[in-house]
Amino acid sequence: MTTQQETARVSAEDYAQVQQFYAEHMQLLDAGSVDAWALTFTEDAVFDVPTLPAPMRGREALRESLRRTTEELAAAGVQRRHWHGMVAVFPQGDGTLRVRCYALVFSTPQGQQPALHRVCVCEDVLVREEGRLLVRTRKVTRDDLP
C-alpha cells in the first residue's frame, strides 16, 4: 500500500538540489575530506550502519570514524568510491526530506582492478539549516546481510 507521504513529490529544483548534495557529499567522503564531509551532517546526526555494533551519534563521532577509515584505506593503498542512484525524495510534513536510494561501493586496490565492495540501501532524513541540506539521520542496510 502506498502512503500519502510516498506519493508527495518534491519540485524539480529541490530534486536537483538533493542530487547535487549527494554528489558533493560522496565525493568528499571518497576524497577523505574528513572535516568537510562531517559538516554535511547535523550536529546531532545519527548514522546507523550494520558494520558497527551501535549507531554513531553526533558529528564529532562521524568525523573520527572517517578519519580512522581514511587512514586505514590509505595505508592499504585502497581507493573507495560511493555511487548513489535511484534516488527517491519524499517531502515530509515537518519540512524534512526522506530520501531512499541505492548505494554501490567500489573498492580499487592500487594497481588492481576495481571491484564492487558492497550493495546497500541508504535511507536518509535531510534537513535545511541556513539554506544548506544536511543529513539528520542515515540508515544503511546491506544486501548481503539478513
N, C-alpha and C positions, 0 to 999 in steps of 0.2 A: 504494500500500500504506500503510495506517495503522500508525504505530508505537505502541508501548505508551505513550510519552510523550504522544502526541496523544490517546489515549483516556482518560488520567487526568484527573479533574476536580477543581477546587477547590471548597471549600464555598461555599454561598450567601453567607456572611458575608465570606469572602475575596474573592469576586467583587464584592460591593458595595464593599469597601474599594478594590479596583482601580479601579472605576468612579469613586468619589469622588476618588481620587488623580488620575486623568486630568482630571476636571472642574476641580479646583483648579489642576493643572499647566498646562493650556491657558489658563485664564483669567489666570493670572499672566503667561504668555507674551504673550497678546494685550494685556494692560494695560501691557506694558513694565516690569513689576516685576522688573527685572534681577536683583537680589540674591536675592530670594525664589525666583525661578524657578531660578536656578543651584543653590540649596540643595536642589532636588528631584533632584539628581544626586549620585552618589557622588563623592568627591574625585578618583578616578582614572577617571571616566567616559570612555567612547568614544562619539562622536557621528559617524555616517557618513551623509552626505547627498550626493547627486550634484551639488549646486551648488558643492561645494568640491573642490579637487584632491586632498585627503587628509583622512582622518578627523580631527576635533578630539579632543584628548586632555586631560582634566582640567577640573575645574570652573571654574578661572580663565579658560581659553580660551573656554568656553561663555559665561561672564559677559561677556567683552569682545566676543564676536561679537554677542550680543543687544544690548549697549549700542550698538554701531555700527548695527545694523539698526533699532533703535528710533528712533535719531536720524534716520536716512535716511527712514524712513516718516513721521515727524512733519514733517520738512522738506518732504516731498512731499504732505502732507495726506492720507495714506492710512491707513485702519484695516484691519488683518488680523484674521480670526477663524479659528481652527483647530477643526475638528469631528472628533472621533474616534468611530467607530461600528463595529459588527460586531466587538466586542472579544471575542477568544477567549483564554482564560487556561489555561495548562498548567503544573501543578506539576512541578518537576524534582527529581531525587533529592538534589540538594545543598541543597534548601530555597529555591532561587530560583524565580521565576515567569517563564515565557516567555510573552510577550503578542504577539499579532498582531492588527492592526486596520487598518481603512481610515481614512485621514485626508483630509479635504477642507479646502482652504484658500481662504477667500473674501477678496476684496480690495475695499474700498469707498473710492474717492477722494471727498474731501469734496464734498458737493453732487451726487454722481452715484449711479447705481445700483450695487449690489453685483454682483460677478461672480465666478464660480468661477475661481480663480487656478491651483490645482493639485489633482490627484487622486493620492494616494500610498498605498503600503502601509507601515505602520510596524511594525517588529519590535523589541521591547524585551526586555531581561532586567531584571527588577525584583528588588531585594534588600530585606531588612528590616535597618535599622540603628536601634537604640534604639527599636524599635517602629514606626518610620516606613518607608513604602515609598519607595525611591529608584531611579532609573534607573542601572544599571551600564553597559549598552550600548544604543545605539539605531542601527538601520539603517533608512534611509528609501529606498524606491525610488519612482520616478515613473512613472505610466502612459504619459507622452508620450515617455519615453526608452527606448532599447533596453536 
